[in-house]
Amino acid sequence: MLRVIDDNGSLGTMATNDAIKLAMEKGLDLIEISPNASPPVAKITDYGRFQYTTQKKERDARAKAHITETKNVQIKIGTSERDLELKAKKASEWLREAHRVKLDLFLPGRTKYMDVKFLEERLDRILRLVTEEYKIAEEPKKSPKGLTIVIERGTVKPKKEMRPPREKTEGAVPKVEAPVAPVIVEKKS
């Protein structure tokens, strides 16, 4: 027993032999669509056209599917502003392409034991330079290499407001040194 359908709709449930005869009368093929259904479903249609439409659907699905990669950007504590701008520009480009971006703050040697707040401020330096809208996928966490944060494209910028970098201002109070008393050296004759 099969449930038989054609291009116009359902023809009902019938024996396999009857379905084959009906397909031959119409000059079409009987194709089993879903064998695991109860009863199995078969369609009366042209096999070549059926094959073409299924391949077209698969092609369209593959074209719409986008594979997201996690791209990596590595910075150090002393990375210059210009280098940070270049790395942030590349990260923005990757976010535009819908990739995730993993920012690694590489900490060699003793720098691994520095204050976490200071290290997060270093990560914030590059996050301020990213031009695309992003959301934080994984909060900053310690890794064997240092500190790592993962961002991805989104409509929400980070919740905490990042402070702008401190700028050197003219007219700032200069550091005052204590006056030094003159030293008198006497010569013996």
C-alpha positions in Angstrom: 0.0 0.0 0.0 1.2 3.5 -0.9 -0.1 7.0 -0.4 0.1 8.4 -4.0 0.4 12.1 -4.9 0.9 13.9 -8.1 1.4 17.6 -9.1 -2.2 18.4 -8.5 -2.4 16.9 -5.0 -3.2 13.6 -3.3 -4.7 10.7 -5.1 -5.3 8.6 -2.0 -3.9 5.3 -0.8 -3.7 2.4 -3.3 -1.8 -0.8 -4.0 1.7 -0.5 -5.5 0.7 -2.3 -8.8 -2.3 0.1 -9.2 0.0 3.1 -8.7 2.5 1.8 -11.3 -0.4 1.3 -13.8 -1.7 4.8 -13.1 1.7 6.3 -13.7 2.2 4.3 -17.0 -1.2 5.5 -18.2 -0.2 9.1 -17.7 3.2 8.5 -19.3 5.1 9.5 -16.1 7.2 7.8 -13.4 6.3 6.6 -9.9 8.9 7.9 -7.5 9.1 7.0 -3.8 9.3 10.3 -1.9 9.4 9.2 1.8 9.9 5.5 2.4 9.8 5.8 6.2 6.3 7.2 6.4 3.4 5.0 7.2 2.2 4.2 4.6 5.1 5.2 2.3 4.6 8.2 0.0 5.1 8.0 -3.8 4.7 10.7 -6.4 3.6 10.4 -10.0 5.8 12.8 -12.0 8.6 13.0 -14.6 11.8 11.6 -13.1 14.1 14.0 -15.0 12.1 17.1 -13.8 12.0 15.7 -10.2 15.8 15.2 -10.3 16.4 18.7 -11.6 14.2 20.3 -8.9 15.9 18.4 -6.1 19.4 19.3 -7.3 18.3 23.0 -7.7 17.0 23.0 -4.1 20.3 21.5 -2.9 22.4 24.1 -4.8 20.3 26.9 -3.4 20.7 25.6 0.1 24.5 25.3 -0.3 24.7 28.9 -1.7 22.7 30.3 1.3 24.8 28.3 3.8 27.6 30.4 5.2 30.4 28.8 7.1 31.5 30.9 10.0 35.2 30.8 10.9 36.8 32.0 14.1 39.6 34.4 13.0 42.4 35.2 15.4 44.1 38.6 16.2 47.0 38.6 18.6 48.2 41.7 20.4 50.7 42.4 23.2 50.7 44.9 26.0 53.0 47.2 24.2 51.5 47.0 20.8 51.5 50.5 19.2 48.4 52.5 18.4 49.0 52.2 14.6 49.4 48.4 14.8 46.2 48.3 16.9 44.4 50.3 14.2 45.5 47.9 11.5 44.5 44.8 13.5 41.1 46.4 14.5 40.5 47.2 10.8 41.1 43.6 9.9 38.8 42.4 12.7 36.1 44.8 11.5 36.5 43.4 8.0 36.0 39.8 9.4 33.0 40.8 11.4 31.5 42.3 8.2 31.9 38.9 6.6 30.0 37.4 9.6 33.1 35.6 11.1 33.8 35.4 14.8 37.0 37.2 16.0 39.1 35.9 18.8 41.3 38.6 20.3 44.4 37.2 22.2 46.3 39.5 24.5 49.6 37.6 24.4 51.4 37.8 27.8 55.0 36.5 27.8 56.8 35.7 31.1 55.9 37.8 34.2 53.3 39.8 32.4 50.9 36.9 33.0 50.7 37.8 36.6 49.7 41.5 36.1 46.4 42.9 37.4 43.4 41.6 35.4 41.8 45.0 35.3 44.9 46.5 33.6 45.0 43.6 31.1 41.3 44.1 30.3 42.0 47.8 29.7 44.6 46.7 27.1 41.9 44.6 25.4 39.5 47.6 25.5 42.1 49.6 23.5 41.5 47.4 20.4 37.8 47.0 21.0 37.3 50.8 20.9 38.9 50.8 17.4 36.6 48.1 15.9 34.2 50.0 13.6 31.6 47.2 13.1 28.8 46.6 15.5 29.7 43.6 17.6 28.7 41.7 20.7 30.9 39.8 23.1 30.4 36.1 22.5 32.8 35.0 25.3 33.8 37.3 28.1 37.6 37.9 28.7 39.2 34.8 30.3 42.6 33.6 31.1 44.2 31.3 28.6 47.6 29.6 28.5 48.9 32.4 26.3 47.3 35.3 28.2 43.9 36.9 28.0 41.3 36.0 25.4 38.0 37.5 24.3 35.7 36.4 21.4 33.5 38.9 19.6 30.9 38.3 16.8 28.7 40.4 14.6 25.7 41.7 16.4 23.6 44.8 17.0 24.7 45.3 20.6 27.9 46.9 21.6 29.5 45.9 24.9 27.4 46.8 27.9 30.1 48.5 29.9 31.0 51.9 28.7 34.7 52.0 27.9 36.7 55.1 28.8 38.4 57.0 26.1 42.2 56.9 26.3 43.8 59.6 28.5 45.3 62.4 26.4 48.2 64.6 27.4 46.9 68.1 28.1 48.8 71.3 28.0 48.7 73.2 31.2 48.7 70.1 33.3 50.4 70.5 36.7 54.0 69.6 36.3 55.7 67.3 38.7 57.4 69.4 41.4 60.7 68.3 42.7 62.0 69.2 46.2 64.5 71.9 46.2 68.1 70.8 46.5 70.3 72.6 49.0 73.6 73.9 47.6 76.6 72.0 48.6 79.7 74.0 49.6 83.0 72.3 49.3 85.9 73.7 51.2 89.4 73.3 50.0 92.2 72.8 52.4 95.4 74.6 51.7 
